[in-house]
Each structure stands twice: as structure tokens, then as C-alpha cells.
Amino acid sequence: SARLGSVYAGAYYNYKWYAQVTQPGTQSALEGLYTIDLNDGTRTLISTKGAHLVEMTYDYASSTMYGVSNNAEELMIIDIHTGETTSVGTFQEGETAVYILALACDVEGTMYGISTSDNLYTIDKATAACTLVGPTGVDAAFTQSMDFDRNSGVLYWLNNADYTLCTVDTTTGQATAVGTVGELGDESLNSMFIPYI
């Protein structure tokens, strides 16, 4: 079978997994936005438009799909019908640049991000301004993904620096390991979601 491109960002909404896929053998050359069938893995192309993202999350409060630009510097909106991406703004805490690796919105619409400085932030969806919640206590590196279990309110985070699934306390930022990912505990995952209707 032909080699397929890799999913570098994805999120679940309304019975569908929306995923941005890179061209086979590349990490940043965008192939397109797809929906991926959760039963058999079939990919359906929506569009080849848009900027390459490294993380996505769906916000049920505003019915908007958000993402992180592949340089980890900008909050993006992605149109799930056309694939088009639009920059909201640059992640900043005051005048200081923040580089966001993982992104998730809770059911009320509060956006959270984990940065390369190993901190949890809340993020203003209108400006991308970041407000520090606190340190995760874990080294955050490489591609990431996180999502809320919107039924329980628990924030789950896949940290590919140490291949570990964590829960994150949204009041302190502290991460707690759930376990390592994969049979040997060394699997990287770029898109994690917990279905919610």
C-alpha cells in the first residue's frame, strides 16, 4: 500500500476526527485537512489550503476550531469546511514571547496551553495573550497534544518528551503522570482527543 502522510494536528468534533496531514516523508509540508473515519481509518480530503499546524482543539463555546502554528508562535483559527487558517495573534505573556506546544479548550470555552517553558497558561481566544497558571513540573518538548474529558472536566496531556500521558491541574498547572504510551512506553502521539457530543 502507498505510504500515507503523518497526522501532526487533529481534533474531534461532531462524530468526526479532523486532522491536518503532512506530505509523506515530511514533518512540515502540508498535504491537507482531512476527516478520518474512526471505524476503518478512511481519509476524506477537505482541502489542501491553510498553514501547517502542530496542534488543534475544538471550542464548543464558540463553535470554532483552533490550532497552533508550526513555529509554536501563533494562535490560529482553522475553518473545518475550507481548511483555511487565520492567525488570531502571537502568544505573549505581557511583552514576552510564549511558545505553545499543547492546546485545549474546556467545555465552558476557557483555552489552556502548555509552553516550551514547561508552564500551563490560559490563553485569550481573541488576542492569544497568555496568563500564567503555573509550572507543570515536567519537561515539555517536541510535538504535543492535549484535550479535556468534557464530561468529567479532567485535562489530559500527551507529552512526547517522555512519552507520557498526564493529567494537568488547571488551577496550579501541576502535571501528574498516568502512564507511558505504547507497548514499550516509547510511542509519540500527535493527536489526542476524548469524544464529546
C-alpha positions as CSV (number, residue, x, y, z in Angstrom):
1,S,0.0,0.0,0.0
2,A,1.1,3.6,-0.6
3,R,2.7,5.4,2.3
4,L,0.3,7.9,3.9
5,G,1.3,11.3,5.3
6,S,1.5,11.8,9.1
7,V,-1.0,13.5,11.3
8,Y,0.6,16.4,13.0
9,A,-2.5,18.0,14.5
10,G,-6.1,16.8,14.9
11,A,-9.2,17.3,17.0
12,Y,-12.6,15.6,17.4
13,Y,-15.9,17.3,16.7
14,N,-19.4,16.0,16.0
15,Y,-18.5,12.3,15.3
16,K,-15.5,13.2,13.2
17,W,-11.8,13.3,13.6
18,Y,-10.4,16.4,11.8
19,A,-6.7,16.0,11.1
20,Q,-4.0,18.0,9.3
21,V,-1.8,15.6,7.4
22,T,1.8,16.3,6.2
23,Q,3.1,15.0,2.8
24,P,4.6,11.5,3.2
25,G,8.2,11.7,4.5
26,T,7.9,15.3,5.7
27,Q,7.2,16.9,9.0
28,S,6.1,20.4,7.9
29,A,4.9,20.2,4.2
30,L,1.2,20.3,4.4
31,E,-0.8,17.8,2.4
32,G,-4.2,18.8,3.6
33,L,-7.0,18.8,6.1
34,Y,-8.9,15.5,6.3
35,T,-11.7,13.8,8.2
36,I,-10.6,10.4,9.3
37,D,-13.2,7.6,9.8
38,L,-12.8,6.3,13.3
39,N,-14.1,2.9,12.3
40,D,-11.9,2.0,9.4
41,G,-9.3,4.8,9.1
42,T,-10.5,6.0,5.7
43,R,-9.3,9.5,5.0
44,T,-11.5,12.1,3.2
45,L,-9.8,15.2,1.9
46,I,-11.5,18.5,2.8
47,S,-8.9,20.9,1.5
48,T,-5.2,21.4,0.7
49,K,-5.4,25.0,1.8
50,G,-4.2,26.5,5.1
51,A,-1.0,26.8,7.1
52,H,0.6,23.8,8.8
53,L,-0.5,23.4,12.4
54,V,1.1,21.3,15.2
55,E,-1.9,21.2,17.5
56,M,-5.7,21.6,17.2
57,T,-8.6,21.9,19.6
58,Y,-12.3,22.4,19.2
59,D,-14.1,25.0,21.3
60,Y,-17.7,24.1,21.8
61,A,-18.4,27.5,23.4
62,S,-17.7,29.4,20.2
63,S,-18.1,26.6,17.7
64,T,-14.5,27.2,16.5
65,M,-11.6,25.0,15.7
66,Y,-8.3,26.5,16.9
67,G,-4.7,25.5,16.2
68,V,-1.1,26.3,16.9
69,S,1.2,27.4,14.0
70,N,4.1,25.1,13.3
71,N,6.5,27.6,14.8
72,A,4.5,27.4,18.1
73,E,4.2,31.2,18.0
74,E,0.7,31.9,16.8
75,L,-2.9,31.0,17.8
76,M,-4.8,30.1,14.6
77,I,-8.4,29.5,13.6
78,I,-9.0,26.8,11.1
79,D,-12.2,26.6,9.0
80,I,-13.2,22.9,9.1
81,H,-15.2,23.4,5.9
82,T,-12.5,25.0,3.7
83,G,-9.2,24.2,5.5
84,E,-8.3,27.9,5.5
85,T,-6.3,29.2,8.5
86,T,-6.3,32.6,10.0
87,S,-3.9,34.0,12.7
88,V,-5.5,35.4,15.8
89,G,-2.3,36.7,17.2
90,T,1.1,35.9,18.7
91,F,1.3,34.1,22.0
92,Q,2.7,36.5,24.6
93,E,2.8,37.0,28.3
94,G,3.0,40.7,28.6
95,E,5.9,41.6,26.2
96,T,7.5,38.2,26.4
97,A,7.0,35.6,23.7
98,V,5.5,32.3,24.7
99,Y,5.9,29.1,22.6
100,I,2.8,26.9,22.9
101,L,3.0,23.2,22.2
102,A,-0.3,21.8,23.5
103,L,-3.7,23.4,23.3
104,A,-7.2,22.6,24.7
105,C,-10.5,24.3,25.5
106,D,-12.7,23.2,28.3
107,V,-16.5,22.9,27.9
108,E,-17.0,26.5,29.1
109,G,-14.6,27.7,26.4
110,T,-11.5,28.5,28.5
111,M,-8.4,27.9,26.5
112,Y,-5.3,26.4,28.0
113,G,-1.8,25.9,26.6
114,I,1.4,24.3,27.7
115,S,4.6,26.1,26.7
116,T,8.2,25.2,25.9
117,S,9.0,26.7,29.3
118,D,7.0,23.8,30.9
119,N,4.2,26.1,32.1
120,L,0.4,25.9,31.8
121,Y,-1.3,29.1,30.6
122,T,-4.8,30.3,30.0
123,I,-5.0,31.9,26.5
124,D,-7.2,34.8,25.4
125,K,-9.0,33.4,22.3
126,A,-9.4,37.0,20.9
127,T,-5.7,38.1,21.2
128,A,-3.6,35.0,22.0
129,A,-2.4,36.8,25.2
130,C,-1.2,34.2,27.8
131,T,-1.7,34.3,31.5
132,L,0.4,32.0,33.7
133,V,-1.4,29.4,35.7
134,G,1.7,27.6,36.9
135,P,4.5,25.1,36.2
136,T,3.7,21.6,35.1
137,G,6.8,20.2,36.8
138,V,7.5,18.2,33.7
139,D,9.9,18.8,30.7
140,A,7.7,19.7,27.7
141,A,9.3,19.1,24.4
142,F,8.6,18.1,20.8
143,T,5.1,17.8,19.4
144,Q,2.3,17.6,22.0
145,S,-1.4,17.1,22.2
146,M,-4.0,17.6,25.0
147,D,-7.7,17.5,25.4
148,F,-10.3,17.8,28.1
149,D,-12.6,15.0,29.0
150,R,-15.5,17.4,28.8
151,N,-17.8,15.0,30.7
152,S,-15.5,15.0,33.8
153,G,-13.6,18.3,33.3
154,V,-10.2,16.5,33.5
155,L,-7.4,17.8,31.3
156,Y,-5.3,15.1,29.7
157,W,-1.9,15.9,28.2
158,L,0.3,13.7,25.9
159,N,3.9,14.8,26.4
160,N,6.2,13.4,23.7
161,A,9.3,14.4,25.6
162,D,8.9,11.4,27.8
163,Y,6.1,9.6,26.0
164,T,3.8,10.0,29.0
165,L,0.1,10.7,29.4
166,C,-0.6,13.1,32.2
167,T,-3.5,14.8,33.9
168,V,-3.0,18.6,34.4
169,D,-4.4,20.5,37.4
170,T,-6.0,23.6,35.7
171,T,-5.7,25.6,39.0
172,T,-2.0,25.0,39.6
173,G,-0.6,23.7,36.3
174,Q,0.9,20.6,38.0
175,A,1.0,17.6,35.8
176,T,0.6,14.0,37.2
177,A,1.7,11.0,35.2
178,V,-1.0,8.5,34.3
179,G,1.4,6.2,32.4
180,T,3.7,5.8,29.4
181,V,2.3,5.5,25.9
182,G,2.6,2.4,23.8
183,E,3.6,-1.2,24.4
184,L,7.2,-0.3,25.2
185,G,6.4,3.1,26.7
186,D,8.1,5.0,23.9
187,E,5.4,6.0,21.4
188,S,4.9,9.6,20.2
189,L,1.3,10.6,19.5
190,N,0.4,13.9,17.8
191,S,-3.4,14.0,18.1
192,M,-5.3,13.0,21.2
193,F,-9.0,13.6,21.8
194,I,-11.8,12.4,24.0
195,P,-15.1,12.2,22.1
196,Y,-17.8,14.5,23.3
197,I,-21.2,15.2,22.0
